[in-house]
Amino acid sequence: MKSLFKRNRLLVLSILLIGALVLVGCSNSDNDSVTPDPYTVSGQIVDVDGNGVEGVTLNFSNIDATAITDEEGNWTKTDLTGQVTITPVKEGFVFNPNNKTVDNAQDDIVFEIREEDSVYEVVFLHTNDEHGVLENFGKIAWQKQQFEKEYDDVFLVSGGDMFSGTPIVDEYVINEENLRGKPMTELMNMAAYDAVVIGNHEFDYGQQRVQDSIDSTDYPWILANIEVDENVATMTQPDPYVILETSFGAEVALLGLVQVSSSTGYPSTLIDNLYGLNFPDPVDTALNYTYLREQSDIFVGLTHMGHGWEQSLAEEMGELDLIIGGHSHTVVDPPAEVNDVLIAQAGDDTRYLGKIVVTVDAATHEVIGRRGELIDTATIKGTIDEVEDKIAYFEGQVEDIFNREINYLETSISGREALGSLMTDAITESTIVASAYDDNIDFAFQNGGGIRVGSLDAGPLTVGEIFELEPFGNHVIVFEMTAEDIRSLVEFSYNRRGSIDLRVSGLHYEVKINQLGAGVGANLYDYDGNELGEDKVYNVALTQYVATAYEYTSQNDGVDTYIRANDAIISFLENDISREELNTRYEDVNRVSTVIVEGTDGGTEIAETTVPLTTEGSRDGSVSAGNLFADAAREELGVDIGIYPADQFVDNSTIDSGTIYKEALGPLLYDSFRFDNNVVIATLDGENLEEMILNQADSNFPSVTQISGAEYTVITNSYDTAHEIKVYINGERVKADGEYTIAINDFRWNHYSNGVEVIKFETSERTEEEILVDYLKNVQMVGEGLEEDRITIEVDKNLDPQDEIATTEVDITTVGMQEGSITAGNLLMDAFVTQIEEAEIALYSLGDLEEGATIEAGPIYEELLDNIAFEYTNNVTVVALTADEIRNIIQTRYESNHDGPNQVSGMKYTINNDGEVTLDIDVEKDYYNVALNSFIWDRAGWGGYAGIVDRDDVEVIVEETSRTEREILIDHLKELGTVTDEVEEERITIQ
């Protein structure tokens, strides 16, 4: 069964953030087998009066040897190579700085030593962009309590965006009372947060919920760059900052700031929710509060601005000691330092708990040291039972609501084009929207940022998944628009982000892009390819966000249907589209496109290319656009290997040979540029490097990792499954224990680093776009080597499935599953009856089979069984049912057209023209022991067999078999040895 509260932000986040990659590293970027030149470092350990201190040990991160200071406090270490972190240690003492990282010769490294009793240590624990993820708050609360035993003071804060992201938080409406967000605020209360900054998504539920949330919590909500007109607004003016006091009397000032969009002048949320509110520039606002430096001992910016903006704030406001940030979901480890300001951010979804330790002089309360790290919450061993109980309580209250099934997907619907088409079709075709507007809807538009998951997975489709897809509850607003009005919307949308944004239903639009990547017009066609009439007025539905945040013309002011977009989607899936149509319509949908037209006025010439720069063919190997960026990353950052992930390209787009314009790079080639991603600099060993690339090849496509500084071979079987990656540098395969540096954009690094061991990583200051532009300006001419293929895909038939468990004389297929018996169904049902001693009859829901799959006559390999079934790991339940109950299950499922007719063993049945079912078993017998998929038997929502039977005293003969369905079938096949034409028996007759 799919997890109700899974988070797919490719998505997710998919949605507001899509990354691109760059890889960074050590001094020898050509071949790791060449030993870097050794170097020497030296320095001194001094006390607060500047006197040298003897007998202090210094540890070095990549060697076992140490250094010890002499009587003058001096120390020296020779023969260092690569990047080394130097850490002084002496029992009973602390040092400022705590450590220092070097990668070349230095002779002036000074550490100041103090007795532990002469300093205090204050810890700031921090999260940001929690987005409704509940499961880690028990761990966070426990970790805070542990640190309170170890340090003088511990403060727990949030960098904003607690809300919007999971149905359990976004749709927490109990007994018709709007309590959206309550699960988050209550858990943060229990975890003992000390302060939060108001993020843009805190406004998603409306001002009343903001105010109710503020009033219900024990911790302050702060924000300086907001001006509340209390005669108009619903919420009251929040405090701009808060002063917290430590146990030893030092004062901590926290100043709250939120991002403001340059295009709208508001934070990124539904603008209708911001009535009576004004949001000044956050950096300009912050400079009005520099006086807090004099009123506090520790001055912290608690911000929700994004890592780039937070670095700009540090440049402008050196009075700050720390910036604890959010909004860009950036994993910053260790914290960055700009203008002597430490800048931290902890990713998103509480995957990390940030920890900053501030060392304070006991006498003066002066900050004398700062260090930070991220703690992976998966590694936190303890929890608080009361918090866990509260999480279970919240989940239990809404589980039934969100587990309700509304349709069924045989294969996943993935990507913004397909998902956006589904969402907009729900508006144009949903009966509830048409009835609310009292007219048909011609076209509908959905912005890409409002598509909050990367895919809807195969299997039962639930209400909860739709609220993950569209958690905001935007109203549907209908406008009267001409073709010219629609063009104004489409052109604004494209130029707003420099890429396709709006997804559409009812038409196909083609954005005309000049050679700089700027949108200069649009062509509008109906599905048959006819241009829209220029004089006709159309009913065009926009989501509330698009209606208020985008610029366009229209013939009226719009009519609010008061139908929420997610309600329209649910109604559409449940009532207006058949399962068959749902599973075919969105396979190759393509309703938006671009076309290049002449024009380069105003472009910035930065280089020339002798070859076309293209993204076409990236699924088959290297492409020139991928090679170019990977080259730039490697050269500019001095790393061993540069990488760009091909799933971040603008699809099938080309810049012709000739002049390269800066403005064209993002819109025409590198879609990730529009998110201003920074770059993670990471070090891995060769084994994990190859594993990292293999993981991505297996989950995306073999050549997803475009590369420079190396070549690699992907070895697949005949079924396109990647089995091995071999990476070569200068013709030699990387060494398993050799260290290699890479650079990758900070968002996609979260995916690439998953499941591999990373030696170390840090975040650079330049964005990936800045890296490429700097490279092109430096080299002036590119082309040579860009068309070389650095990726080889080899098919090794020896890797094809080899575990032969049986043979079959006939095809084992799911083809024809809607019409009657199929061999795959008969085989599996026979396995249930044969292998489970208590079973007399078996019933099977075809929703758990892969439609159109076949194992051809010949050997049956265990691995191939997954091609026809077993996406989910289910066991089998045996229950005692009457003949009438069996008939009712079959008839109800058939009438619902949920799966087609149930496959059976131990019986046959007929369905007549009226849909009535007749069984060929003894209907007078009291009960039959019926084997069924455990999940199908007891699942909630329509279609669950227990719900169809609707009898409280059903005798459960076998609650759940110890073997899974798959294991039962394997055992059956091994015993059979050969599958004969007996499995072709027609057990179902449909008249």
Secondary structure, DSSP 8 states (H G I E B T S, - for coil): ---TT----SSSSTTT----------S--S-TTS----EEEEEEEE-TTS-B-SS-EEEETT-S-EEE--TTSEEEEEEE-S-EEEEEE-TTEEEESS-EEESS-EEEEEEEEEEGGGEEEEEEEEE---TT--TTHHHHHHHHHHHHHHSSEEEEEE-S--SSS-HHHHT-EETTEE-TTHHHHHHHHHTT--EEE--GGGGTT-HHHHHHHHHH-SS-EE-SS-EE-TTT-SS---BSEEEEE-TTS-EEEEEEEE---TTTSS-SS-GGGGTTEE---HHHHHGGGTTHHHH-SEEEEEEES-HHHHHHHHHH-TT-SEEE--SS--EEEEEEEETTEEEEEE-STTSEEEEEEEEEETTT--EEEEEEEEEEGGG-----HHHHHHHHHHHHHHHHHHT-EEEEESS-EESHHHHHHHHHHHHHH-HHHHHHHTS---EEEE-GGG---SEE-SEEEEHHHHHHHS-S--EEEEEEE-HHHHHHHHHHHHHHHTS---EEES-EEEEEE-TTS-EEEEEEE-TTS-B--SS--EEEEEEHHHHHHS----SS--EEEEEEHHHHHHHIIIIIS-HHHHHHHTSS---EEEEE-S--TT--EEEEESS-EE-TTTTTS--HHHHHHHHHHHHHHT-SEEEEEGGGB-TT-EE-SEEEEGGGHHHHTBGGGGGT--EEEEEEEHHHHHHHHHHHHHHS-TT-EEEES-EEEEEE-TT--EEEEEEEETTEE--TT-EEEEEEETTTHHHHTTTS--SEEEE-SS-HHHHHHHHHHHH-EE-TTTTS--EEEEE-GGGS---EEEEESS-EE-TTTTTS--HHHHHHHHHHHHH-TT-SEEEE-GGGB-TT-EE-SEEEEGGGGGGTB-SS--BEEEEEE-HHHHHHHHHHHHHHTSSSS-EEES--EEE-TTS-EEESS-TTSS-EEEEEEHHHHH-SSTT-HHHHH--TT--EEESS-SSBHHHHHHHHHHHHSEE-GGGG---EEE-
